Each structure stands twice: as structure tokens, then as C-alpha cells.
């Protein structure tokens, strides 16, 4: 089994949030997969304490986290640090953490007592948490040096505590950046940590080395230069970190958290997948990438990176990619938006690169599998490679002859979404809208309906969901007259239903058409070659329909089986199998 390197990203409660559940609700709605509860009641009244959340509310939190697959952690309130006598707050915190189903309990390093004494003071806490099934993380405070952390975990190892395997460090990079030993260089802090010291939890925020400002990452120093965050992630992956990264702030606007998560996922993904280049179980790698890259565009980029990267691609890899792309295209694996605006032309360019690479990788042994990938790539025909493709929907959304609510629905659910982060889900949205405006009893302007039909057809073309007949008809003006005639003869025959002679004739025409169009595929990587591949795949699929009809006819014939048609049918079947690789 390949090494699982999944890193969760989440946010935290905040004294600045009102109501106090707002950050958790934000996490559930926006798909964060980690969350930390930090009772931080201030003397002035802001914040919250464990008593503010009832038993019933805690149960609902636990159920929601389980349903949404959110890993919960608990940050002990700052009045409690190991070695203190304030045990009442500790008891409340432990009870709350157990009630909500937290998997990790975080405490601050206490610089007020010696490192050996600190190690001894947390032994009882380790035992309590071990019985509760929670891990313990010890966070570096502003005054905690890397040497302090090394000494603490050295003592813990020497004590041979039974639950030591569930204890590690919570690396707070903002605190590391302010530590006198490594000011403005949190990477140095990480590099000074003992390689054997387990980092199991991350608190992520940044500052300019002046005070603990808890800036959202990519809004402070890393907004200009993200190399520090990139270096941190590489170091964490090198240490086999697979815990939670908690964004310790409640920014305004809250969408800054989404931006931070998206960029983190991209950075993590690059680091994880470099490390997993030699994975024996490619399905694990796909599962990791699917979590890290929620949008269709990013998943296509990742697939191209796999195909064009240093990994040796075998038939097994291609089978997994074919199945994965089919699941995405069929909606079995849902895509989500990422940040920014990436028009469908971005997807088309990535598709062209994937197609080009697949052509290079094709051998007689893997041709059949690679053909299963082609239909799930978006079209890269010239209209979709323009800077602003599929603009017809913009004009439709601004028409003045349709109701305002429909205009708003088209603009928000389709136009804006498609031009921000296109995905297979947009085709389903367009299909639902088309059904709505053409439903019996609807009275929308005919010109509007006509334009929307045209747009929907363009979208189907982009997602390669047109029927075989439509694909063949689109070739009519681009092939030689004799090829056009052959297409027309096949379509005419295809539309008929009949007995043995009619079915056999249609299969013969289909086979000739495949052979004729196959000669046009020169191995180039243009969009026309991609279209020919898709048409050939469609013809291959229909050949099995015709062969099935012939089988049924011959089965019914029994002893009266005509030899010539049956032998010729076998010959056509073999030819079609050969044409499909």
C-alpha cells in the first residue's frame, strides 16, 4: 500500500466571530476538512468558554463533523499550560473535546518551568488523552526555541511513556517567526528541530517579525514571495507530516481563508506528488490528488503532470486515469470551484497537451486503454481555444426579452460559473435550464430558445457529449466528397431497422467508414485528429450494437444458419476489433 500523505486544512474559532459558531458553520459550508475549537474568553467579555456550548450543541457538532468528514482538534485555553495548577479549565476542556469528538488536544509549551519538569508534568495528561483516543500536540510559544522543543521531546523519549507515539509538536510558524532565536526565519526554526521530533499539527499564520498579528497566509510577506510557505511544505512532507493545518484567524472577508486553502493545496499537491513518484499503488495517488485539487481544471493539470512527468507510465496507470476521468465526466466524482477566473480556454489548452502526450505514449499494447481516455477530455477545437470562448451565453444572459429572474439564474448559475471554473456540472446546469425553457406551457421568445439551444449544443461539443450522428454530420464540410457520401450512406442505413440484410449492410458501411477515416489520422496532435478519434470510438460502440443484432438473428436461425453472412459477419467483427486496437 502506498504511503498516505493527506494533509487536512481547516480554520478555528475566534473571539472576533459573532455568533461564536460562525467559523465552524463556514467550514462546513465551504468544505474545510479540519476545524479547531479554542475557548478564548477575554477579560473584556469577547470570545467564548466551554460553558457557552451546551451538551446538545456539542452532540450536533460531533454529528456534523462526522457527516462532513471534518477532523476536529481542541486548543486548551491559555489560562492552562502544562505545569500550571489551573486544573479546572483543563477538566472542562477535556470534557468538551471528548463531547465534540476531537481527535487532537493542543497545549502551549510552558517556558516558566524547566524542560525536564515540563516533560514530567504532562505525563498524566498523556495518559488521560490516550484513554480518550486523542493525540497530544505541544505548541511552541513565542519564547520557545527549537532547542527547547528538542530537549522536551528528548526527555519524553527517555521516559519510555506508553503513549509517546501519540504525542508530537504543534508547529506555530507565526510564533517561530517571532522567536528571538529565529526571528523572521521560521524555516530556520524547522531546520533546527531534531529530525526525530514528530510534527503532528500546524498553526498557520504570518507576521512581519514585529508582533503576533496572525495575518492570513498570502496576505502578509508571502503575498509577495511564497517561497517560505513552499519551503515549509517541502520540509513537512519530508518529515511525513499528515496532520491538520489550522488557519488561526477569522479574517474579513472570510473568503481569504478559501484563497489560502486553495494556494496551500496547490503547493502541498506539488510536494506530495513529487514524493509519491514511485508509488506502487496509483489509486492512492489519485485519491490524494482528488482531495487536493477540487476543480476540473486542476485535476486535468494534475493528470497532464503525471503523463508528462518523470514517472514511468504503464498500462495500469492509464487504466486508473481512464476510470477516474470517466467518473469525473459522468458526475460520479464531483468537481468544485477554485479561486480566480479561468475561462474554458484554459481547459482546452490542457486537454491539447494531454492528447499530445497520449499520442506519444501510445503503443500496440496500450492503445485500447488510451482510447478510453479520449472521450473524457474537453474539446480543443479553435472556437474553444480563443481567449473568451462560449461567449454566446453572455449575450443570452443580457437579453431584455426574458424575465429578470431567469436572466439572473442564467448569469449566476451558468455564465459566471462557466467562465470562472468550468466543469462537467455546467453541462447538467445547461440541460436543466433548457428543459425548463422548453417545457410544455412555457412561453419564452422563440429567438431566445433558439439561441439557448445553440449555446447548449456548443457546450455539448466542448464536453464531447454530442451523439455519433452529430459528430459525423460536423465532418461533412471538412472531408472529400466521396467520404461525405460514405457518411451519408451510413447515416441513412443507421436510421433504418430491418433484418439480417439491412443490419449486415449497415455494419459493412460502418467498417468501411472506420477504415476510411482511420487513414486520415496521421498521428498529429491537432483537434481534428482528436475528433476523428472520438468518431471512431463512437462507430466502434455502434458496431457492437449491430453485432449483437446479428448474433440474435443467427441464434434464432439455429440449424438454418446461412454460412456466407455468418462468415462475413465474423470477418467484419475481427476487422472492427483490429481497428479498435
Secondary structure in CASP SS format (residue, H / E / C, confidence):
PFRMAT SS
TARGET T0000
AUTHOR 0000-0000-0000
METHOD secondary structure of the structure
MODEL  1
X C 1.00
X C 1.00
X C 1.00
X C 1.00
X C 1.00
X C 1.00
X C 1.00
X E 1.00
X E 1.00
X E 1.00
X E 1.00
X E 1.00
X C 1.00
X C 1.00
X C 1.00
X C 1.00
X C 1.00
X C 1.00
X C 1.00
X C 1.00
X C 1.00
X H 1.00
X H 1.00
X H 1.00
X H 1.00
X H 1.00
X H 1.00
X H 1.00
X H 1.00
X C 1.00
X C 1.00
X C 1.00
X C 1.00
X E 1.00
X E 1.00
X E 1.00
X E 1.00
X E 1.00
X C 1.00
X C 1.00
X C 1.00
X C 1.00
X C 1.00
X C 1.00
X C 1.00
X C 1.00
X C 1.00
X C 1.00
X C 1.00
X H 1.00
X H 1.00
X H 1.00
X C 1.00
X C 1.00
X H 1.00
X H 1.00
X H 1.00
X H 1.00
X H 1.00
X H 1.00
X H 1.00
X H 1.00
X H 1.00
X H 1.00
X H 1.00
X H 1.00
X H 1.00
X H 1.00
X C 1.00
X C 1.00
X E 1.00
X E 1.00
X E 1.00
X E 1.00
X E 1.00
X C 1.00
X C 1.00
X C 1.00
X C 1.00
X C 1.00
X C 1.00
X C 1.00
X C 1.00
X C 1.00
X C 1.00
X C 1.00
X H 1.00
X H 1.00
X H 1.00
X H 1.00
X H 1.00
X H 1.00
X H 1.00
X H 1.00
X H 1.00
X H 1.00
X H 1.00
X H 1.00
X H 1.00
X H 1.00
X C 1.00
X C 1.00
X C 1.00
X E 1.00
X E 1.00
X E 1.00
X E 1.00
X E 1.00
X C 1.00
X C 1.00
X C 1.00
X C 1.00
X C 1.00
X C 1.00
X H 1.00
X H 1.00
X H 1.00
X H 1.00
X H 1.00
X H 1.00
X H 1.00
X C 1.00
X H 1.00
X H 1.00
X H 1.00
X H 1.00
X H 1.00
X H 1.00
X H 1.00
X H 1.00
X H 1.00
X H 1.00
X C 1.00
X C 1.00
X E 1.00
X E 1.00
X E 1.00
X E 1.00
X E 1.00
X C 1.00
X C 1.00
X C 1.00
X C 1.00
X C 1.00
X C 1.00
X H 1.00
X H 1.00
X H 1.00
X H 1.00
X H 1.00
X H 1.00
X H 1.00
X H 1.00
X H 1.00
X H 1.00
X H 1.00
X H 1.00
X H 1.00
X C 1.00
X C 1.00
X C 1.00
X C 1.00
X C 1.00
X H 1.00
X H 1.00
X H 1.00
X E 1.00
X E 1.00
X E 1.00
X E 1.00
X E 1.00
X E 1.00
X H 1.00
X H 1.00
X H 1.00
X H 1.00
X H 1.00
X H 1.00
X C 1.00
X C 1.00
X C 1.00
X C 1.00
X C 1.00
X C 1.00
X C 1.00
X H 1.00
X H 1.00
X H 1.00
X H 1.00
X H 1.00
X H 1.00
X H 1.00
X C 1.00
X C 1.00
X C 1.00
X C 1.00
X C 1.00
X C 1.00
X E 1.00
X E 1.00
X E 1.00
X E 1.00
X E 1.00
X E 1.00
X C 1.00
X E 1.00
X C 1.00
X C 1.00
X C 1.00
X C 1.00
X C 1.00
X C 1.00
X C 1.00
X C 1.00
X E 1.00
X C 1.00
X C 1.00
X C 1.00
X C 1.00
X C 1.00
X H 1.00
X H 1.00
X H 1.00
X C 1.00
X C 1.00
X C 1.00
X H 1.00
X H 1.00
X H 1.00
X H 1.00
X H 1.00
X H 1.00
X H 1.00
X H 1.00
X H 1.00
X H 1.00
X H 1.00
X H 1.00
X C 1.00
X C 1.00
X C 1.00
X C 1.00
X C 1.00
X E 1.00
X E 1.00
X E 1.00
X E 1.00
X C 1.00
X C 1.00
X C 1.00
X C 1.00
X C 1.00
X C 1.00
X C 1.00
X H 1.00
X H 1.00
X H 1.00
X H 1.00
X H 1.00
X H 1.00
X H 1.00
X H 1.00
X H 1.00
X H 1.00
X H 1.00
X H 1.00
X H 1.00
X H 1.00
X H 1.00
X H 1.00
X H 1.00
X H 1.00
X H 1.00
X H 1.00
X H 1.00
X C 1.00
X C 1.00
X C 1.00
X C 1.00
X C 1.00
X C 1.00
X H 1.00
X H 1.00
X H 1.00
X H 1.00
X H 1.00
X H 1.00
X H 1.00
X H 1.00
X H 1.00
X H 1.00
X H 1.00
X C 1.00
X C 1.00
X C 1.00
X H 1.00
X H 1.00
X H 1.00
X H 1.00
X H 1.00
X H 1.00
X H 1.00
X H 1.00
X H 1.00
X H 1.00
X H 1.00
X H 1.00
X H 1.00
X C 1.00
X C 1.00
X C 1.00
X C 1.00
X C 1.00
X C 1.00
X H 1.00
X H 1.00
X H 1.00
X H 1.00
X H 1.00
X H 1.00
X H 1.00
X H 1.00
X H 1.00
X H 1.00
X H 1.00
X H 1.00
X H 1.00
X H 1.00
X H 1.00
X C 1.00
X C 1.00
X C 1.00
X C 1.00
X C 1.00
X C 1.00
X C 1.00
X C 1.00
X C 1.00
X C 1.00
X C 1.00
X C 1.00
X E 1.00
X C 1.00
X H 1.00
X H 1.00
X H 1.00
X H 1.00
X H 1.00
X H 1.00
X H 1.00
X H 1.00
X H 1.00
X H 1.00
X H 1.00
X H 1.00
X H 1.00
X H 1.00
X H 1.00
X H 1.00
X H 1.00
X H 1.00
X C 1.00
X C 1.00
X C 1.00
X C 1.00
X C 1.00
X H 1.00
X H 1.00
X H 1.00
X H 1.00
X H 1.00
X H 1.00
X H 1.00
X H 1.00
X C 1.00
X C 1.00
X C 1.00
X C 1.00
X C 1.00
X C 1.00
X C 1.00
X H 1.00
X H 1.00
X H 1.00
X H 1.00
X C 1.00
X C 1.00
X C 1.00
X C 1.00
X C 1.00
X C 1.00
X H 1.00
X H 1.00
X H 1.00
X H 1.00
X H 1.00
X H 1.00
X C 1.00
X C 1.00
X C 1.00
X C 1.00
X C 1.00
X C 1.00
X H 1.00
X H 1.00
X H 1.00
X H 1.00
X H 1.00
X H 1.00
X H 1.00
X H 1.00
X H 1.00
X H 1.00
X H 1.00
X H 1.00
X H 1.00
X H 1.00
X H 1.00
X H 1.00
X H 1.00
X H 1.00
X C 1.00
X C 1.00
X C 1.00
X H 1.00
X H 1.00
X H 1.00
X H 1.00
X H 1.00
X H 1.00
X H 1.00
X H 1.00
X H 1.00
X H 1.00
X H 1.00
X H 1.00
X H 1.00
X C 1.00
X C 1.00
X C 1.00
X C 1.00
X C 1.00
X C 1.00
X C 1.00
X C 1.00
X H 1.00
X H 1.00
X H 1.00
X H 1.00
X H 1.00
X H 1.00
X H 1.00
X H 1.00
X H 1.00
X H 1.00
X H 1.00
X H 1.00
X H 1.00
X H 1.00
X H 1.00
X H 1.00
X H 1.00
X C 1.00
X C 1.00
X C 1.00
X C 1.00
X C 1.00
X H 1.00
X H 1.00
X H 1.00
X H 1.00
X H 1.00
X H 1.00
X H 1.00
X C 1.00
X C 1.00
X C 1.00
X C 1.00
X C 1.00
X C 1.00
X H 1.00
X H 1.00
X H 1.00
X H 1.00
X H 1.00
X H 1.00
X H 1.00
X H 1.00
X H 1.00
X H 1.00
X H 1.00
X H 1.00
X H 1.00
X H 1.00
X C 1.00
X C 1.00
X C 1.00
X C 1.00
X C 1.00
X H 1.00
X H 1.00
X H 1.00
X H 1.00
X H 1.00
X H 1.00
X H 1.00
X H 1.00
X H 1.00
X H 1.00
X H 1.00
X H 1.00
X H 1.00
X H 1.00
X H 1.00
X H 1.00
X H 1.00
X H 1.00
X H 1.00
X C 1.00
X C 1.00
X C 1.00
X C 1.00
X C 1.00
X C 1.00
X C 1.00
X C 1.00
X H 1.00
X H 1.00
X H 1.00
X H 1.00
X H 1.00
X H 1.00
X H 1.00
X H 1.00
X H 1.00
X H 1.00
X H 1.00
X H 1.00
X H 1.00
X H 1.00
X H 1.00
X H 1.00
X H 1.00
X H 1.00
X H 1.00
X H 1.00
X H 1.00
X H 1.00
X H 1.00
X H 1.00
X H 1.00
X H 1.00
X H 1.00
X H 1.00
X H 1.00
X H 1.00
X H 1.00
X H 1.00
X H 1.00
X H 1.00
X C 1.00
X C 1.00
X H 1.00
X H 1.00
X H 1.00
X H 1.00
X H 1.00
X H 1.00
X H 1.00
X H 1.00
X H 1.00
X H 1.00
X H 1.00
X H 1.00
X H 1.00
X H 1.00
X H 1.00
X H 1.00
X H 1.00
X C 1.00
X C 1.00
END
